Amino acid sequence: MRLLCFGLLLLFVSSSLRCHGLLIPLTNTLSSLRPTATNDTTAIHRLLRSSSLRSAARHRGRRHGTRRVPPPRHRQLSLPLAPGSDYTLSLSVGPPSTASSVSLFLDTGSDLVWFPCAPFTCMLCEGKAAPGNSSSPLPPPIDSRRISCASPLCSAAHSSAPTSDLCAAARCPLDAIETDSCASHACPPFYYAYGDGSLVANLRRGRVGLAASMAVENFTFACAHTALGEPVGVAGFGRGPLSLPAQLAPSLSGRFSYCLVAHSFCADRLIRPSPLILGRSPDAAAIGASETDFVYTPLLHNPKHPYFYSVALEAVSVGGKRIQAQPELGYVDRDGNGGMVVDSGTTFTMLPSDTFARVADEFARAMAAARFTRAEDAEAQTGLSPCYHYSPTDRAVPPVALHFRGNATVALPRRNYFMGFKSKEGRAVGCLMLMNVVGNDDDDDDDGGGPAGTLGNFQQQGFEVVYDVDASRVGFARRRCTDLWDTLSRR
């Protein structure tokens, strides 16, 4: 990690100081695999299949809404379910003399920073190795302490539960509850449920380092001691008070960006890391990019899930045809339903059934007109559809663009929506890398609540995506992400 402006240390920063933020490397989980493993046909099929299943599970978890049972109260948390196209960053925890490194998934779809703490039990976690982490979970950092049940952050972790409820869950005496003097009692454990797993954790406060010269002394994180199906921690970058950006100095918390290096599920393409920039300066021209390169779309407020970065998708273009998106992709109602979530932790973009069907039908029509033939075996092997017999030299694949509110058009590179690979029979094939929210089973989620769609990280490759929290907007600009990393890391 490299600090691009050493004057930005915690809260001791002058408000007049202008610099480019904090650069942190993101590592794709594919890079931990041997290059020969991801070049193997069977391995690529397995990665595509697991990523499609996980993308559907994350979206289904949001569509099913928040479950609540007392006590303690809890909310849905969407997390990665298996290694695939996921991105991790490293943090150090504990005092400088004995600090330990933890590798966490970057997740803009949640707002909590957590990692496994010893003693740690993970059920149904076989085959889900923790990339970059040591084989044994760390004990709670020696300089950390449980936070009080009277803390607003305790209420945030328990879905805004009132202090009296939290004191009761922490077994405070009644007189302490009645007199609001339960600050000496620790915040009770909380339960998080997500797409295909869950965890129980305690909130703690201690030192967390983001770079050699950057640390936060009173950072609030969660220690998980039990989990189901999830052995890896998460760095939540959502809009809530517990997220990593929200707990940084104001000059770093209001704006961040990342640029994901394109990989097509091949580890040998991940030669350099993907840059994550905290405190991304509006003066983008100073690091080799003009602010006018970005197209911005406004964020939609989600009253039920305020930590989501929800935007309005208005249309999808396939070739020369503009396909109007379903109305629910353009707004979020007071129950938190609708809109499209921009999510670094979901692999493939999820579209509601009617919009996906019209996009897939138009794509199929254009491919048939160009005399491509369907590859149904590849569809069964990967969970993606439609697929075609295809050579990378073919130039007749129709272009695809996403149109967001605010006249923000994002024209996708072909590799972001149609990826070529080998079928089990050894033939060259390619698949549409967008998905139906119904996913890979027969359950139709269109009647559920929650976000109507998800913009996945595969479609974000090769773009710098700026989360401008201060201005309540998200921006996109085409970039050579490896060049951006090289430029920033030399500063």
C-alpha positions in Angstrom: 0.0 0.0 0.0 1.2 3.5 -0.7 0.0 6.8 0.7 -0.2 9.3 -2.1 -0.2 12.3 0.2 1.5 11.8 3.5 -0.1 14.9 5.0 -3.4 13.0 5.2 -3.0 11.2 8.5 -6.2 10.6 10.5 -7.8 13.8 11.7 -4.6 15.8 11.7 -5.2 17.0 8.2 -5.6 20.6 7.1 -8.9 21.2 5.4 -7.0 23.2 2.7 -4.6 20.4 1.8 -5.2 19.1 -1.7 -4.0 15.6 -2.6 -5.0 12.5 -4.4 -6.1 10.2 -1.6 -4.9 6.9 -0.3 -4.0 4.1 -2.8 -4.8 0.5 -1.8 -4.2 -2.6 -3.9 -7.1 -4.9 -4.6 -6.3 -8.5 -5.3 -8.7 -10.7 -7.3 -9.2 -14.1 -5.7 -8.4 -15.7 -9.1 -4.8 -14.5 -8.7 -4.3 -17.0 -5.8 -4.9 -19.8 -8.3 -2.2 -21.3 -10.5 -2.6 -19.8 -14.0 -2.8 -23.3 -15.5 -5.8 -24.0 -13.2 -7.9 -21.1 -14.7 -6.8 -21.9 -18.2 -8.2 -25.4 -17.8 -11.6 -25.8 -19.6 -13.3 -27.6 -16.7 -12.0 -25.0 -14.2 -13.3 -22.1 -16.2 -16.7 -23.8 -16.4 -16.7 -24.4 -12.7 -15.8 -20.7 -12.0 -18.5 -19.5 -14.3 -21.1 -21.8 -12.8 -20.2 -20.9 -9.2 -20.1 -17.2 -10.0 -23.5 -17.4 -11.7 -25.0 -19.3 -8.7 -23.4 -16.9 -6.2 -24.6 -13.8 -8.1 -28.2 -15.2 -8.1 -27.9 -16.0 -4.4 -26.8 -12.5 -3.4 -29.6 -10.9 -5.4 -32.2 -13.4 -4.0 -31.0 -12.6 -0.5 -31.8 -8.9 -1.1 -35.1 -9.7 -2.8 -36.3 -11.8 0.2 -36.0 -8.8 2.4 -35.0 -8.4 6.0 -35.9 -11.0 8.5 -36.2 -10.0 12.2 -36.5 -12.1 15.3 -36.0 -10.9 18.9 -33.5 -10.7 20.5 -31.1 -9.8 19.0 -32.5 -8.1 16.0 -30.7 -8.7 12.7 -30.7 -7.8 9.1 -29.7 -9.3 5.8 -26.1 -9.0 4.9 -25.1 -10.0 1.3 -21.6 -11.6 1.2 -19.6 -13.7 -1.2 -20.4 -17.4 -1.0 -17.4 -18.9 -2.8 -14.2 -17.9 -4.4 -14.7 -16.6 -7.9 -14.5 -13.1 -9.3 -14.1 -11.4 -6.0 -11.7 -8.6 -4.8 -9.9 -8.4 -1.5 -7.9 -5.8 0.4 -5.6 -6.2 3.3 -5.9 -4.4 6.7 -3.7 -4.6 9.7 -5.3 -4.9 13.2 -3.8 -4.5 16.6 -1.0 -2.3 18.0 1.9 -1.5 15.7 4.4 -3.7 17.4 2.2 -6.9 17.1 -0.1 -5.9 14.2 -1.5 -8.8 12.1 -2.8 -8.7 8.5 -6.3 -9.8 7.5 -7.6 -10.1 4.0 -11.2 -9.0 3.5 -13.6 -9.0 0.6 -14.4 -5.5 -0.8 -18.2 -5.2 -0.7 -20.0 -2.0 -1.6 -23.3 -3.9 -0.9 -22.8 -3.9 2.9 -21.7 -1.5 5.6 -19.8 -3.5 8.2 -16.1 -4.5 8.5 -15.7 -7.9 10.1 -13.3 -10.8 10.2 -13.1 -14.2 11.9 -11.8 -14.2 15.5 -10.5 -17.1 17.5 -12.1 -19.2 18.7 -13.9 -19.5 15.4 -16.2 -22.2 14.1 -17.3 -22.2 10.5 -19.9 -24.8 9.5 -20.2 -25.9 5.8 -17.0 -24.1 4.9 -15.1 -27.0 3.4 -13.4 -26.0 0.2 -13.9 -22.3 0.9 -10.3 -21.3 1.7 -9.7 -17.7 2.9 -7.6 -16.0 0.3 -4.6 -14.1 1.7 -5.6 -15.0 5.3 -3.6 -17.2 7.7 -4.9 -20.7 8.2 -5.9 -19.9 11.8 -8.2 -16.9 12.7 -6.7 -14.3 14.9 -7.7 -13.8 18.5 -9.5 -10.4 19.2 -6.7 -7.8 18.9 -5.2 -7.2 22.3 -5.7 -3.4 22.1 -9.4 -3.7 21.2 -12.4 -3.6 23.5 -16.2 -4.3 23.2 -18.2 -1.2 22.5 -21.1 -0.1 24.8 -24.7 -1.1 24.2 -25.4 2.6 24.6 -23.3 3.5 21.5 -25.2 4.6 18.3 -22.9 2.1 16.4 -24.4 -0.7 18.5 -27.8 0.4 17.5 -26.6 0.5 13.8 -25.4 -3.1 14.0 -28.7 -4.1 15.4 -30.8 -2.4 12.7 -31.3 0.8 14.8 -32.7 -1.1 17.8 -33.3 1.3 20.8 -30.8 1.4 23.6 -33.3 0.0 26.0 -33.7 -3.2 23.9 -29.9 -3.5 23.5 -29.4 -3.1 27.3 -32.0 -5.8 27.9 -30.3 -8.1 25.4 -27.0 -7.4 27.2 -28.8 -8.4 30.5 -28.4 -5.0 32.1 -30.4 -4.6 35.4 -33.7 -3.0 35.1 -32.7 0.1 37.0 -29.8 0.7 34.6 -32.3 0.5 31.7 -34.8 2.8 33.3 -32.1 5.4 34.1 -30.3 5.1 30.8 -27.1 4.2 32.6 -26.2 1.0 30.8 -23.1 2.4 29.1 -20.8 0.1 31.1 -22.5 -3.0 29.5 -21.1 -4.4 26.2 -23.1 -4.3 23.0 -24.8 -7.8 22.7 -23.8 -10.1 19.9 -25.7 -9.7 16.6 -26.7 -12.2 14.0 -26.3 -11.5 10.2 -28.0 -13.6 7.6 -27.2 -13.4 3.9 -27.6 -15.3 0.6 -26.5 -18.7 1.7 -25.0 -18.4 5.1 -24.8 -16.4 8.4 -22.6 -15.3 11.2 -22.7 -14.2 14.8 -20.3 -11.4 15.9 -19.4 -8.9 18.6 -18.6 -5.2 17.9 -15.2 -4.1 19.0 -13.1 -0.9 18.8 -9.4 -0.8 18.2 -6.5 0.2 15.9 -6.9 -0.6 12.2 -4.2 0.2 9.6 -4.8 0.8 6.0 -1.3 1.6 4.9 2.2 1.9 6.5 1.5 5.5 7.3 -2.3 5.4 7.8 -4.2 4.0 10.8 -7.4 4.7 12.7 -7.0 4.3 16.4 -10.7 3.8 17.3 -12.1 1.9 14.4 -15.2 -0.1 15.0 -15.2 -3.6 13.6 -16.9 -6.9 14.3 -15.2 -10.1 15.5 -17.1 -13.2 14.3 -16.8 -16.4 16.4 -19.3 -18.6 14.5 -20.3 -18.6 10.9 -22.2 -20.8 8.4 -20.8 -21.0 4.9 -18.5 -18.0 5.2 -14.9 -18.2 6.5 -13.7 -14.9 5.0 -14.2 -11.4 6.5 -15.6 -8.4 4.6 -14.7 -4.8 4.3 -18.1 -3.1 3.9 -18.0 0.0 1.8 -21.7 0.8 1.9 -23.2 4.1 3.0 -23.8 3.2 6.7 -21.9 4.6 9.8 -20.1 1.2 10.3 -18.6 1.1 6.8 -14.8 1.5 6.2 -15.1 4.9 4.4 -17.5 6.3 6.9 -15.0 5.8 9.7 -12.1 7.6 8.0 -11.2 11.3 8.2 -13.7 13.5 6.3 -11.1 14.1 3.6 -11.0 10.4 2.9 -14.6 9.3 3.5 -16.6 11.4 1.1 -15.4 9.9 -2.1 -13.6 6.7 -3.3 -13.1 4.8 -6.5 -11.7 1.6 -7.8 -10.7 0.3 -11.2 -11.0 -3.4 -11.7 -8.4 -5.0 -14.0 -10.1 -7.2 -16.7 -9.4 -10.9 -16.3 -12.0 -13.1 -18.1 -11.5 -15.6 -15.4 -7.8 -16.1 -16.4 -5.4 -15.7 -13.5 -2.5 -14.8 -15.8 -4.2 -11.6 -16.8 -4.0 -10.3 -13.2 -0.4 -9.2 -13.4 -0.9 -6.0 -11.4 -3.4 -5.2 -8.7 -6.6 -3.2 -9.2 -6.3 0.3 -7.6 -8.7 1.3 -4.8 -8.5 5.1 -4.1 -9.9 6.4 -0.8 -10.5 10.2 -0.8 -10.5 10.3 -4.6 -9.7 13.9 -5.6 -12.2 15.7 -7.8 -9.1 17.1 -9.6 -8.8 13.8 -11.6 -6.8 15.6 -14.3 -3.8 15.7 -11.9 -3.5 11.9 -12.1 -3.8 11.6 -15.8 -7.6 11.7 -16.3 -10.0 14.5 -16.9 -13.1 14.8 -14.7 -15.1 15.3 -17.9 -14.3 11.7 -18.8 -16.8 10.6 -16.1 -20.5 10.2 -16.7 -22.5 10.5 -13.4 -25.8 9.2 -12.3 -27.5 10.3 -9.1 -27.9 7.9 -6.1 -31.4 7.0 -5.1 -32.3 7.0 -1.4 -33.3 3.6 0.0 -35.2 4.1 3.3 -35.0 0.5 4.2 -31.5 -0.3 3.1 -29.7 3.1 3.3 -26.3 1.5 2.9 -27.0 0.5 -0.8 -25.6 2.5 -3.7 -28.8 2.4 -5.7 -29.1 4.0 -9.1 -31.8 4.3 -11.8 -31.3 2.1 -14.9 -33.5 3.6 -17.7 -32.6 1.4 -20.7 -30.3 -1.1 -22.3 -29.1 -0.9 -25.9 -28.4 -4.0 -27.9 -27.0 -3.1 -31.3 -29.0 -0.1 -32.5 -32.1 -0.9 -30.5 -32.8 0.8 -27.2 -34.8 -1.4 -24.8 -36.7 0.4 -22.1 -36.0 -1.0 -18.6 -38.8 -2.1 -16.3 -40.2 0.9 -14.2 -39.0 -0.6 -10.9 -35.4 -0.2 -12.0 -35.9 3.6 -12.0 -37.0 4.3 -8.5 -36.9 3.0 -4.9 -40.2 3.1 -3.0 -40.6 3.7 0.8 -40.3 0.0 1.5 -36.9 -0.1 -0.1 -38.0 -1.9 -3.3 -36.6 -1.1 -6.7 -33.6 0.5 -8.2 -30.3 -1.1 -9.3 -27.5 -1.6 -6.7 -23.9 -1.0 -7.8 -22.2 -3.9 -6.1 -18.5 -4.8 -6.0 -19.3 -8.1 -4.4 -21.6 -9.6 -7.0 -20.0 -11.0 -10.2 -22.7 -10.7 -12.9 -25.3 -8.0 -13.5 -28.8 -9.1 -12.6 -31.8 -7.8 -14.5 -35.5 -8.4 -13.7 -37.2 -11.1 -15.8 -39.0 -8.9 -18.3 -36.0 -6.6 -19.0 -33.6 -9.6 -19.2 -35.9 -11.4 -21.6 -36.2 -8.5 -24.0 -32.4 -7.9 -23.9 -31.6 -11.6 -24.4 -34.2 -11.8 -27.2 -32.7 -8.8 -29.1 -29.2 -10.2 -28.5 -30.3 -13.6 -29.9 -32.0 -12.0 -32.9 -28.8 -10.0 -33.7 -26.6 -13.1 -33.3 -28.9 -15.2 -35.4 -28.8 -12.6 -38.1 -25.0 -12.8 -38.1 -25.3 -16.6 -38.4 -24.1 -17.5 -35.0 -25.4 -20.9 -33.8 -26.5 -21.6 -30.2 -24.3 -23.6 -27.9 -26.8 -25.1 -25.5 -24.3 -27.4 -23.8 -22.3 -24.3 -22.7 -25.5 -22.9 -21.2 -26.0 -26.0 -19.1 -22.4 -26.0 -18.0 -22.1 -22.4 -17.0 -25.6 -21.3 -15.9 -25.4 -18.4 -18.5 -27.6 -17.9 -21.5 -27.7 -17.4 -24.4 -24.4 -19.0 -25.5 -23.0 -19.3 -29.1 -20.3 -21.0 -31.0 -17.9 -18.1 -31.4 -14.4 -17.2 -32.3 -12.6 -14.2 -30.7 -11.9 -13.0 -34.3 -15.6 -12.6 -35.0 -16.7 -9.0 -35.1 -20.4 -9.3 -35.6 -21.3 -9.5 -31.9 -23.7 -6.6 -31.2 -22.6 -3.8 -28.9 -24.3 -3.4 -25.5 -24.7 -0.2 -23.5 -26.4 0.7 -20.2 -28.3 3.9 -19.9 -28.6 5.4 -16.4 -30.5 8.5 -15.2 -28.7 11.8 -15.8 -27.9 11.0 -19.4 -25.2 8.6 -18.2 -24.5 6.0 -20.9 -22.0 3.3 -20.1 -20.9 1.5 -23.3 -19.6 -1.9 -22.3 -16.5 -3.4 -23.8 -17.4 -6.7 -25.5 -15.4 -8.7 -23.0 -17.6 -7.3 -20.2 -20.8 -8.8 -21.6 -19.8 -11.6 -24.0 -16.8 -13.7 -23.0 -15.2 -16.4 -25.1 -13.9 -19.7 -23.8 -13.7 -23.4 -24.7 -16.6 -25.8 -24.4 -16.0 -29.3 -22.9 -16.0 -30.5 -26.5 -13.1 -28.2 -27.3 -15.1 -25.8 -29.5 -14.8 -22.0 -29.1 -18.0 -20.6 -27.5 -19.2 -17.3 -25.9 -22.0 -16.4 -23.5 -24.0 -13.3 -22.6 -22.6 -12.4 -19.2 -25.8 -10.8 -17.9 -28.3 -12.7 -15.8 -32.0 -13.0 -15.0 -32.9 -12.4 -11.4 -34.8 -15.7 -11.4 -31.3 -17.2 -11.3 -30.7 -20.9 -11.8 -33.8 -22.4 -10.2 -37.5 -22.2 -10.8 -38.3 -19.7 -8.1 -39.5 -16.4 -9.5 -38.3 -13.6 -7.3 -40.1 -10.8 -9.2 -42.8 -10.7 -6.5 -40.2 -10.2 -3.7 -39.1 -6.9 -2.3 -35.7 -5.3 -2.3 -33.6 -4.0 -5.3 -34.9 -4.8 -8.7 -31.4 -5.3 -10.2 -27.7 -5.4 -9.4 -24.7 -4.0 -11.4 -22.0 -6.7 -11.0 -18.2 -6.3 -10.9 -17.7 -8.2 -14.2 -19.5 -5.4 -16.0 -17.5 -2.8 -14.1 -14.1 -4.1 -15.3 -12.0 -1.6 -17.2 -13.9 1.3 -15.7 -12.9 3.6 -12.9 -16.1 3.6 -10.8 -16.3 6.7 -8.5 -18.6 6.6 -5.4 -19.1 10.3 -4.7 -20.9 10.2 -1.4 -20.7 13.9 -0.8 -22.4 14.7 -4.1 -24.7 11.7 -3.9 -23.7 10.2 -7.3 -21.8 7.4 -8.9 -19.5 8.0 -11.9 -18.0 5.8 -14.6 -15.0 6.4 -16.9 -13.2 3.9 -19.2 -9.7 3.3 -18.0 -6.7 1.1 -18.5 -6.7 0.0 -14.9 -3.1 -1.3 -15.0 -1.9 2.0 -16.3 -3.8 3.8 -13.6 -2.2 1.6 -11.0 1.3 2.3 -12.4 0.6 6.1 -12.5 -0.7 6.3 -8.9 1.8 3.9 -7.4 4.7 6.0 -8.6 3.5 9.1 -6.8 
